[in-house]
Amino acid sequence: MKVGDKVDLIIGRISRLGFTVLINKEVEGLLYKNELYVKLEEGDEVVGYVKKIREDGRIDVSLQPIGFKKALVENEIKILDALKKTEDGFLPLHDKSSPDAIKYQMNMSKKAFKSAIGGLYKLKLITLEPDGIKLVEFSN
């Protein structure tokens, strides 16, 4: 197992730092709660990524892919998918939306959301409206 590897996680008990997880049904690891953008419960099975292997052998994991470029592309795809699922290709979220609104609707941090919409805007796939973002040439 190495940093960046995609792994299967089973959510364990919660601690003050986050959740203990069972990685690939073999090894225990830690998923920090300050990096979570989805609600998890003990026993949930999710896909994660090896974030760090500590000197003492302990493993930190994340639900987001490791590496800025990979995460950015995945977030851009997530936003495009959300826009395509709406009737009018519009999401009432923008760079001034609250972090909680973005976390609740998109399951990502505000920083990740702003980076992704910046990329989509540069690619001319979305327009920035006063009250949200809109797909260019939306067709259902």
Disulfide bonds with the S-S distance in Angstrom:
none
